Amino acid sequence: MPSARPEPAPWLLSAILTGRFADHWPLYRQSMAVARAGIDFDTSTLVGRCLLISGCESPPLLTPSP
């Protein structure tokens, strides 16, 4: 059974959102920056957090066939 990962601190999430939308930093670069600080955040995790916070659902990867 995989171990549960701790929730990121609110300051980290606000810094990521500010970097993404105000400073126009791509999420992959932010992932590399927080990795240098010793925080393990994949780009996919950052995308998921941004979608969760913004209230959007992720778009389907495949559209169903009729």
Residue pairs with C-beta under 8 A, 6 or more apart in sequence:
8 41
8 49
12 34
12 39
13 49
13 53
16 27
16 30
16 34
16 46
16 49
16 50
17 50
17 53
19 25
19 30
20 26
20 27
20 30
20 50
27 43
27 46
27 47
27 50
28 43
30 41
30 46
31 41
31 42
31 43
31 46
34 41
35 41
47 58
48 58
51 57
51 58
